[in-house]
Amino acid sequence: TSNCVVFNVDYRLAPETKCPNNIKDFYEVIKYVHCNAETLGVDPSKIVIGGESGGGYITLGAMVLLAENEETDLVKLAIPSVPMVDDYSFSDPLPMTKEEKETVPFMRRAWQLIADDFETQKSSPHLFPGKSSDELLAKFPPTIILEVEFDIFITEASRLARRLRRAGRLLEFVVIPGADHYSSFIPGTKANKLFVEIFQAISKEYVHA
């Protein structure tokens, strides 16, 4: 057993809800859990946040808000997995991997739907957490990024991992070889089994040590 309590955050989705209200939903839940830890039966010193894919973006966005508000100490560990990070999909597709090229039209449309005003927000870390300044990254919670070799977000996640390492906030950058973005979500696949094992190891090594 992992000896943990899980809260599944039902954050509001685009296009009905726009950035930054999407990431604010997650941020407010973090604060609620911390303030009501005793009632909820959790240890406020061991709060871990995480999400996969779009949920990884929401996790990173909440980390931005925590850093901006000097509230990083509310979270012991952050685990964004195969996360949407920045506007890499708007760059030249020629040097992209096959997986990245195939999702360019979808990702460009998705980001435009998430944004309240894309042109105004395109430099904001609320929309693109990967555009956080070095100073802001230095205030992020301790972070473990989980990735897969053939992910559609591998380039942007790798870039963020290097910046977080330089800022002293990256604990681990784990890449599962041979897996793609979707295989990590499918129960019974090798990638999914590895993800479960990795989360168990993280819990033992970094949360309950």
PyRosetta script that sets phi, psi and omega in degrees:
from pyrosetta import init, pose_from_sequence

init()
pose = pose_from_sequence("TSNCVVFNVDYRLAPETKCPNNIKDFYEVIKYVHCNAETLGVDPSKIVIGGESGGGYITLGAMVLLAENEETDLVKLAIPSVPMVDDYSFSDPLPMTKEEKETVPFMRRAWQLIADDFETQKSSPHLFPGKSSDELLAKFPPTIILEVEFDIFITEASRLARRLRRAGRLLEFVVIPGADHYSSFIPGTKANKLFVEIFQAISKEYVHA")
pose.set_psi(1, 153.5)
pose.set_omega(1, -177.6)
pose.set_phi(2, -94.6)
pose.set_psi(2, -6.9)
pose.set_omega(2, 177.1)
pose.set_phi(3, 53.2)
pose.set_psi(3, 56.4)
pose.set_omega(3, -179.1)
pose.set_phi(4, -143.9)
pose.set_psi(4, 158.3)
pose.set_omega(4, 174.5)
pose.set_phi(5, -109.7)
pose.set_psi(5, 130.7)
pose.set_omega(5, -176.3)
pose.set_phi(6, -109.2)
pose.set_psi(6, 131.2)
pose.set_omega(6, 173.4)
pose.set_phi(7, -113.1)
pose.set_psi(7, 118.1)
pose.set_omega(7, 179.6)
pose.set_phi(8, -93.5)
pose.set_psi(8, 110.4)
pose.set_omega(8, -172.7)
pose.set_phi(9, -82.3)
pose.set_psi(9, 118.0)
pose.set_omega(9, 179.9)
pose.set_phi(10, -88.4)
pose.set_psi(10, 65.8)
pose.set_omega(10, -177.9)
pose.set_phi(11, -69.9)
pose.set_psi(11, 150.2)
pose.set_omega(11, -177.8)
pose.set_phi(12, -71.2)
pose.set_psi(12, 147.4)
pose.set_omega(12, -171.8)
pose.set_phi(13, -107.3)
pose.set_psi(13, 156.0)
pose.set_omega(13, 170.5)
pose.set_phi(14, -77.2)
pose.set_psi(14, 155.7)
pose.set_omega(14, 4.4)
pose.set_phi(15, -88.3)
pose.set_psi(15, -3.4)
pose.set_omega(15, -178.6)
pose.set_phi(16, -65.2)
pose.set_psi(16, -38.1)
pose.set_omega(16, 179.5)
pose.set_phi(17, -114.4)
pose.set_psi(17, 128.9)
pose.set_omega(17, -174.4)
pose.set_phi(18, -105.2)
pose.set_psi(18, 160.9)
pose.set_omega(18, 173.0)
pose.set_phi(19, -64.5)
pose.set_psi(19, 134.8)
pose.set_omega(19, 13.5)
pose.set_phi(20, -99.1)
pose.set_psi(20, 8.0)
pose.set_omega(20, -176.5)
pose.set_phi(21, -65.1)
pose.set_psi(21, -26.4)
pose.set_omega(21, 177.0)
pose.set_phi(22, -63.9)
pose.set_psi(22, -47.0)
pose.set_omega(22, -179.2)
pose.set_phi(23, -75.0)
pose.set_psi(23, -25.9)
pose.set_omega(23, 177.5)
pose.set_phi(24, -66.2)
pose.set_psi(24, -32.6)
pose.set_omega(24, 177.4)
pose.set_phi(25, -57.8)
pose.set_psi(25, -47.7)
pose.set_omega(25, -179.4)
pose.set_phi(26, -67.0)
pose.set_psi(26, -43.9)
pose.set_omega(26, 179.3)
pose.set_phi(27, -57.6)
pose.set_psi(27, -43.7)
pose.set_omega(27, -179.1)
pose.set_phi(28, -67.6)
pose.set_psi(28, -33.5)
pose.set_omega(28, 176.9)
pose.set_phi(29, -66.6)
pose.set_psi(29, -39.7)
pose.set_omega(29, 176.5)
pose.set_phi(30, -57.1)
pose.set_psi(30, -47.4)
pose.set_omega(30, -179.7)
pose.set_phi(31, -64.9)
pose.set_psi(31, -39.4)
pose.set_omega(31, 179.9)
pose.set_phi(32, -63.9)
pose.set_psi(32, -46.5)
pose.set_omega(32, -179.5)
pose.set_phi(33, -62.4)
pose.set_psi(33, -41.7)
pose.set_omega(33, -179.7)
pose.set_phi(34, -65.1)
pose.set_psi(34, -43.4)
pose.set_omega(34, -177.6)
pose.set_phi(35, -71.6)
pose.set_psi(35, -25.4)
pose.set_omega(35, -176.6)
pose.set_phi(36, -115.6)
pose.set_psi(36, 27.6)
pose.set_omega(36, -174.1)
pose.set_phi(37, -57.4)
pose.set_psi(37, -43.7)
pose.set_omega(37, -177.4)
pose.set_phi(38, -63.1)
pose.set_psi(38, -46.1)
pose.set_omega(38, 179.2)
pose.set_phi(39, -63.1)
pose.set_psi(39, -36.7)
pose.set_omega(39, -177.7)
pose.set_phi(40, -83.2)
pose.set_psi(40, -9.3)
pose.set_omega(40, 177.5)
pose.set_phi(41, 76.3)
pose.set_psi(41, 35.7)
pose.set_omega(41, 178.8)
pose.set_phi(42, -125.1)
pose.set_psi(42, 159.8)
pose.set_omega(42, 177.3)
pose.set_phi(43, -88.7)
pose.set_psi(43, 114.2)
pose.set_omega(43, -176.4)
pose.set_phi(44, -65.2)
pose.set_psi(44, -14.4)
pose.set_omega(44, 178.8)
pose.set_phi(45, -88.0)
pose.set_psi(45, -1.4)
pose.set_omega(45, -177.1)
pose.set_phi(46, -129.1)
pose.set_psi(46, 37.9)
pose.set_omega(46, 178.6)
pose.set_phi(47, -80.4)
pose.set_psi(47, 125.9)
pose.set_omega(47, 179.4)
pose.set_phi(48, -119.4)
pose.set_psi(48, 135.9)
pose.set_omega(48, 178.1)
pose.set_phi(49, -117.5)
pose.set_psi(49, 151.9)
pose.set_omega(49, 179.1)
pose.set_phi(50, -171.3)
pose.set_psi(50, 167.2)
pose.set_omega(50, 177.8)
pose.set_phi(51, -172.7)
pose.set_psi(51, 162.4)
pose.set_omega(51, -177.9)
pose.set_phi(52, -116.9)
pose.set_psi(52, 139.4)
pose.set_omega(52, 175.5)
pose.set_phi(53, 60.7)
pose.set_psi(53, -115.1)
pose.set_omega(53, 175.8)
pose.set_phi(54, -62.0)
pose.set_psi(54, -33.6)
pose.set_omega(54, 174.9)
pose.set_phi(55, -67.2)
pose.set_psi(55, -28.1)
pose.set_omega(55, 173.8)
pose.set_phi(56, -66.3)
pose.set_psi(56, -38.2)
pose.set_omega(56, 174.2)
pose.set_phi(57, -63.4)
pose.set_psi(57, -44.5)
pose.set_omega(57, 179.0)
pose.set_phi(58, -60.8)
pose.set_psi(58, -40.1)
pose.set_omega(58, 176.9)
pose.set_phi(59, -60.9)
pose.set_psi(59, -49.0)
pose.set_omega(59, 179.9)
pose.set_phi(60, -62.8)
pose.set_psi(60, -38.8)
pose.set_omega(60, 178.1)
pose.set_phi(61, -64.1)
pose.set_psi(61, -39.9)
pose.set_omega(61, 175.9)
pose.set_phi(62, -65.1)
pose.set_psi(62, -35.5)
pose.set_omega(62, 176.4)
pose.set_phi(63, -63.3)
pose.set_psi(63, -37.5)
pose.set_omega(63, 175.7)
pose.set_phi(64, -60.5)
pose.set_psi(64, -46.5)
pose.set_omega(64, -179.8)
pose.set_phi(65, -64.3)
pose.set_psi(65, -41.3)
pose.set_omega(65, 176.9)
pose.set_phi(66, -59.7)
pose.set_psi(66, -43.7)
pose.set_omega(66, -179.2)
pose.set_phi(67, -66.5)
pose.set_psi(67, -42.3)
pose.set_omega(67, -179.4)
pose.set_phi(68, -63.4)
pose.set_psi(68, -33.3)
pose.set_omega(68, -176.2)
pose.set_phi(69, -98.7)
pose.set_psi(69, 13.0)
pose.set_omega(69, 178.5)
pose.set_phi(70, 55.6)
pose.set_psi(70, 42.6)
pose.set_omega(70, -177.3)
pose.set_phi(71, -120.7)
pose.set_psi(71, 21.3)
pose.set_omega(71, -178.0)
pose.set_phi(72, -57.5)
pose.set_psi(72, -29.1)
pose.set_omega(72, -177.0)
pose.set_phi(73, -68.7)
pose.set_psi(73, -7.5)
pose.set_omega(73, 176.5)
pose.set_phi(74, -71.1)
pose.set_psi(74, -19.2)
pose.set_omega(74, -173.8)
pose.set_phi(75, -121.5)
pose.set_psi(75, 129.3)
pose.set_omega(75, 177.9)
pose.set_phi(76, -79.8)
pose.set_psi(76, -34.4)
pose.set_omega(76, -173.9)
pose.set_phi(77, -156.6)
pose.set_psi(77, 142.4)
pose.set_omega(77, 174.7)
pose.set_phi(78, -120.1)
pose.set_psi(78, 137.4)
pose.set_omega(78, -177.5)
pose.set_phi(79, -131.5)
pose.set_psi(79, 77.2)
pose.set_omega(79, 172.1)
pose.set_phi(80, -73.0)
pose.set_psi(80, 129.2)
pose.set_omega(80, -177.1)
pose.set_phi(81, -116.5)
pose.set_psi(81, 136.9)
pose.set_omega(81, -175.3)
pose.set_phi(82, 33.2)
pose.set_psi(82, 55.4)
pose.set_omega(82, -167.9)
pose.set_phi(83, -86.3)
pose.set_psi(83, 147.4)
pose.set_omega(83, 163.8)
pose.set_phi(84, -70.6)
pose.set_psi(84, 128.4)
pose.set_omega(84, -170.5)
pose.set_phi(85, -121.4)
pose.set_psi(85, -47.3)
pose.set_omega(85, -173.9)
pose.set_phi(86, -152.9)
pose.set_psi(86, -164.2)
pose.set_omega(86, -173.6)
pose.set_phi(87, -95.4)
pose.set_psi(87, 33.2)
pose.set_omega(87, 179.2)
pose.set_phi(88, -56.3)
pose.set_psi(88, -32.4)
pose.set_omega(88, -178.9)
pose.set_phi(89, -66.1)
pose.set_psi(89, -14.7)
pose.set_omega(89, 178.7)
pose.set_phi(90, -91.4)
pose.set_psi(90, 0.2)
pose.set_omega(90, 179.6)
pose.set_phi(91, -88.2)
pose.set_psi(91, -179.5)
pose.set_omega(91, -179.4)
pose.set_phi(92, -63.4)
pose.set_psi(92, 122.3)
pose.set_omega(92, -177.6)
pose.set_phi(93, -70.8)
pose.set_psi(93, -15.5)
pose.set_omega(93, -173.0)
pose.set_phi(94, -54.8)
pose.set_psi(94, -44.8)
pose.set_omega(94, 179.9)
pose.set_phi(95, -85.0)
pose.set_psi(95, 3.2)
pose.set_omega(95, -177.4)
pose.set_phi(96, -74.5)
pose.set_psi(96, 158.8)
pose.set_omega(96, 172.5)
pose.set_phi(97, -71.6)
pose.set_psi(97, 166.1)
pose.set_omega(97, 179.0)
pose.set_phi(98, -56.9)
pose.set_psi(98, -45.1)
pose.set_omega(98, -178.2)
pose.set_phi(99, -63.6)
pose.set_psi(99, -40.5)
pose.set_omega(99, 180.0)
pose.set_phi(100, -67.3)
pose.set_psi(100, -44.2)
pose.set_omega(100, -179.8)
pose.set_phi(101, -59.5)
pose.set_psi(101, -41.9)
pose.set_omega(101, -175.6)
pose.set_phi(102, -64.2)
pose.set_psi(102, -24.8)
pose.set_omega(102, -176.5)
pose.set_phi(103, -103.3)
pose.set_psi(103, 3.9)
pose.set_omega(103, -178.4)
pose.set_phi(104, -54.7)
pose.set_psi(104, -52.8)
pose.set_omega(104, -178.9)
pose.set_phi(105, -60.3)
pose.set_psi(105, -41.3)
pose.set_omega(105, -179.4)
pose.set_phi(106, -65.3)
pose.set_psi(106, -45.1)
pose.set_omega(106, -176.3)
pose.set_phi(107, -68.7)
pose.set_psi(107, -37.3)
pose.set_omega(107, 177.4)
pose.set_phi(108, -61.7)
pose.set_psi(108, -43.1)
pose.set_omega(108, 178.7)
pose.set_phi(109, -67.0)
pose.set_psi(109, -40.9)
pose.set_omega(109, -179.3)
pose.set_phi(110, -61.1)
pose.set_psi(110, -45.9)
pose.set_omega(110, -179.2)
pose.set_phi(111, -64.3)
pose.set_psi(111, -37.7)
pose.set_omega(111, 179.3)
pose.set_phi(112, -67.0)
pose.set_psi(112, -30.9)
pose.set_omega(112, 176.5)
pose.set_phi(113, -75.6)
pose.set_psi(113, -33.2)
pose.set_omega(113, 179.2)
pose.set_phi(114, -71.1)
pose.set_psi(114, -36.8)
pose.set_omega(114, -176.3)
pose.set_phi(115, -71.7)
pose.set_psi(115, 144.5)
pose.set_omega(115, 172.6)
pose.set_phi(116, -76.5)
pose.set_psi(116, -43.6)
pose.set_omega(116, 175.1)
pose.set_phi(117, -145.3)
pose.set_psi(117, 99.6)
pose.set_omega(117, -170.6)
pose.set_phi(118, -57.7)
pose.set_psi(118, -46.2)
pose.set_omega(118, -177.2)
pose.set_phi(119, -63.3)
pose.set_psi(119, -37.9)
pose.set_omega(119, 179.6)
pose.set_phi(120, -73.2)
pose.set_psi(120, -35.2)
pose.set_omega(120, -172.7)
pose.set_phi(121, -96.9)
pose.set_psi(121, -3.8)
pose.set_omega(121, -170.5)
pose.set_phi(122, -64.7)
pose.set_psi(122, -13.7)
pose.set_omega(122, 175.1)
pose.set_phi(123, -105.4)
pose.set_psi(123, 4.5)
pose.set_omega(123, -176.1)
pose.set_phi(124, -87.9)
pose.set_psi(124, 134.7)
pose.set_omega(124, 174.8)
pose.set_phi(125, -69.6)
pose.set_psi(125, -12.0)
pose.set_omega(125, 174.5)
pose.set_phi(126, -68.4)
pose.set_psi(126, -38.9)
pose.set_omega(126, 176.9)
pose.set_phi(127, -85.2)
pose.set_psi(127, -45.1)
pose.set_omega(127, -179.3)
pose.set_phi(128, -121.6)
pose.set_psi(128, 90.2)
pose.set_omega(128, -177.4)
pose.set_phi(129, -55.6)
pose.set_psi(129, -27.3)
pose.set_omega(129, 178.4)
pose.set_phi(130, -65.1)
pose.set_psi(130, -11.8)
pose.set_omega(130, 177.9)
pose.set_phi(131, -93.9)
pose.set_psi(131, 11.8)
pose.set_omega(131, 174.5)
pose.set_phi(132, -61.1)
pose.set_psi(132, 143.0)
pose.set_omega(132, 176.9)
pose.set_phi(133, -68.8)
pose.set_psi(133, 162.3)
pose.set_omega(133, 176.9)
pose.set_phi(134, -59.4)
pose.set_psi(134, -36.6)
pose.set_omega(134, -179.7)
pose.set_phi(135, -65.3)
pose.set_psi(135, -38.8)
pose.set_omega(135, 179.4)
pose.set_phi(136, -71.8)
pose.set_psi(136, -40.8)
pose.set_omega(136, 178.6)
pose.set_phi(137, -59.6)
pose.set_psi(137, -33.8)
pose.set_omega(137, -179.7)
pose.set_phi(138, -66.5)
pose.set_psi(138, -14.0)
pose.set_omega(138, 178.9)
pose.set_phi(139, -102.4)
pose.set_psi(139, 2.0)
pose.set_omega(139, 179.0)
pose.set_phi(140, -66.5)
pose.set_psi(140, 156.2)
pose.set_omega(140, 171.9)
pose.set_phi(141, -64.8)
pose.set_psi(141, 160.1)
pose.set_omega(141, 171.2)
pose.set_phi(142, -53.4)
pose.set_psi(142, 135.1)
pose.set_omega(142, -168.1)
pose.set_phi(143, -130.0)
pose.set_psi(143, 140.1)
pose.set_omega(143, 168.5)
pose.set_phi(144, -121.8)
pose.set_psi(144, 121.8)
pose.set_omega(144, 177.5)
pose.set_phi(145, -101.8)
pose.set_psi(145, 127.8)
pose.set_omega(145, 177.4)
pose.set_phi(146, -106.1)
pose.set_psi(146, 130.4)
pose.set_omega(146, -178.3)
pose.set_phi(147, -138.2)
pose.set_psi(147, 171.2)
pose.set_omega(147, 174.4)
pose.set_phi(148, -128.7)
pose.set_psi(148, 151.9)
pose.set_omega(148, -170.0)
pose.set_phi(149, -57.6)
pose.set_psi(149, -42.2)
pose.set_omega(149, -175.7)
pose.set_phi(150, -106.8)
pose.set_psi(150, 37.3)
pose.set_omega(150, 179.8)
pose.set_phi(151, -73.2)
pose.set_psi(151, 152.2)
pose.set_omega(151, 176.0)
pose.set_phi(152, -73.9)
pose.set_psi(152, -12.9)
pose.set_omega(152, 179.8)
pose.set_phi(153, -116.2)
pose.set_psi(153, 16.1)
pose.set_omega(153, -172.6)
pose.set_phi(154, -62.6)
pose.set_psi(154, -37.9)
pose.set_omega(154, -177.7)
pose.set_phi(155, -67.1)
pose.set_psi(155, -48.7)
pose.set_omega(155, -178.1)
pose.set_phi(156, -69.6)
pose.set_psi(156, -34.8)
pose.set_omega(156, 178.1)
pose.set_phi(157, -68.8)
pose.set_psi(157, -38.6)
pose.set_omega(157, 178.2)
pose.set_phi(158, -64.2)
pose.set_psi(158, -40.7)
pose.set_omega(158, 179.6)
pose.set_phi(159, -63.8)
pose.set_psi(159, -43.8)
pose.set_omega(159, 178.0)
pose.set_phi(160, -65.0)
pose.set_psi(160, -39.1)
pose.set_omega(160, 179.7)
pose.set_phi(161, -60.2)
pose.set_psi(161, -42.5)
pose.set_omega(161, 179.1)
pose.set_phi(162, -63.9)
pose.set_psi(162, -39.8)
pose.set_omega(162, 179.7)
pose.set_phi(163, -68.4)
pose.set_psi(163, -38.9)
pose.set_omega(163, 177.9)
pose.set_phi(164, -67.1)
pose.set_psi(164, -36.2)
pose.set_omega(164, 176.9)
pose.set_phi(165, -63.2)
pose.set_psi(165, -44.4)
pose.set_omega(165, 178.7)
pose.set_phi(166, -63.1)
pose.set_psi(166, -32.9)
pose.set_omega(166, 179.7)
pose.set_phi(167, -80.6)
pose.set_psi(167, -5.4)
pose.set_omega(167, 178.6)
pose.set_phi(168, 80.6)
pose.set_psi(168, 19.3)
pose.set_omega(168, -176.6)
pose.set_phi(169, -112.4)
pose.set_psi(169, -5.7)
pose.set_omega(169, -178.7)
pose.set_phi(170, -92.5)
pose.set_psi(170, 122.4)
pose.set_omega(170, 175.8)
pose.set_phi(171, -88.3)
pose.set_psi(171, -44.6)
pose.set_omega(171, -178.7)
pose.set_phi(172, -149.3)
pose.set_psi(172, 146.2)
pose.set_omega(172, 167.9)
pose.set_phi(173, -124.8)
pose.set_psi(173, 105.8)
pose.set_omega(173, -172.6)
pose.set_phi(174, -106.7)
pose.set_psi(174, 125.1)
pose.set_omega(174, 178.5)
pose.set_phi(175, -121.8)
pose.set_psi(175, 119.7)
pose.set_omega(175, 178.5)
pose.set_phi(176, -83.6)
pose.set_psi(176, 119.0)
pose.set_omega(176, -177.3)
pose.set_phi(177, -69.9)
pose.set_psi(177, 146.0)
pose.set_omega(177, 172.3)
pose.set_phi(178, 79.8)
pose.set_psi(178, -4.3)
pose.set_omega(178, -175.5)
pose.set_phi(179, -101.9)
pose.set_psi(179, 154.3)
pose.set_omega(179, 175.2)
pose.set_phi(180, -110.2)
pose.set_psi(180, -179.6)
pose.set_omega(180, -172.5)
pose.set_phi(181, -57.7)
pose.set_psi(181, -42.2)
pose.set_omega(181, -170.1)
pose.set_phi(182, -86.2)
pose.set_psi(182, -25.8)
pose.set_omega(182, -177.0)
pose.set_phi(183, -64.8)
pose.set_psi(183, -26.5)
pose.set_omega(183, -179.1)
pose.set_phi(184, -69.0)
pose.set_psi(184, -18.9)
pose.set_omega(184, -178.7)
pose.set_phi(185, -92.5)
pose.set_psi(185, -13.6)
pose.set_omega(185, -171.1)
pose.set_phi(186, -91.2)
pose.set_psi(186, 114.2)
pose.set_omega(186, 179.6)
pose.set_phi(187, -56.7)
pose.set_psi(187, 137.5)
pose.set_omega(187, 177.4)
pose.set_phi(188, 96.6)
pose.set_psi(188, -17.8)
pose.set_omega(188, 177.6)
pose.set_phi(189, -75.8)
pose.set_psi(189, 158.4)
pose.set_omega(189, 179.5)
pose.set_phi(190, -60.7)
pose.set_psi(190, -41.0)
pose.set_omega(190, -179.6)
pose.set_phi(191, -63.8)
pose.set_psi(191, -42.3)
pose.set_omega(191, 179.7)
pose.set_phi(192, -64.2)
pose.set_psi(192, -41.9)
pose.set_omega(192, 177.9)
pose.set_phi(193, -62.0)
pose.set_psi(193, -39.9)
pose.set_omega(193, 178.2)
pose.set_phi(194, -65.9)
pose.set_psi(194, -39.5)
pose.set_omega(194, 177.4)
pose.set_phi(195, -59.6)
pose.set_psi(195, -44.5)
pose.set_omega(195, 179.2)
pose.set_phi(196, -61.3)
pose.set_psi(196, -44.8)
pose.set_omega(196, 179.4)
pose.set_phi(197, -63.7)
pose.set_psi(197, -38.9)
pose.set_omega(197, 179.3)
pose.set_phi(198, -65.4)
pose.set_psi(198, -43.4)
pose.set_omega(198, 178.3)
pose.set_phi(199, -62.5)
pose.set_psi(199, -38.3)
pose.set_omega(199, 177.4)
pose.set_phi(200, -63.9)
pose.set_psi(200, -41.4)
pose.set_omega(200, 178.8)
pose.set_phi(201, -66.8)
pose.set_psi(201, -39.4)
pose.set_omega(201, 178.3)
pose.set_phi(202, -62.8)
pose.set_psi(202, -43.7)
pose.set_omega(202, 179.2)
pose.set_phi(203, -58.7)
pose.set_psi(203, -43.6)
pose.set_omega(203, -177.8)
pose.set_phi(204, -71.2)
pose.set_psi(204, -41.9)
pose.set_omega(204, -172.7)
pose.set_phi(205, -81.5)
pose.set_psi(205, -39.4)
pose.set_omega(205, -170.7)
pose.set_phi(206, -113.2)
pose.set_psi(206, -20.9)
pose.set_omega(206, -176.2)
pose.set_phi(207, -102.4)
pose.set_psi(207, -48.8)
pose.set_omega(207, -175.2)
pose.set_phi(208, -106.0)
pose.set_psi(208, 13.4)
pose.set_omega(208, -179.2)
pose.set_phi(209, -67.2)
pose.dump_pdb("model.pdb")
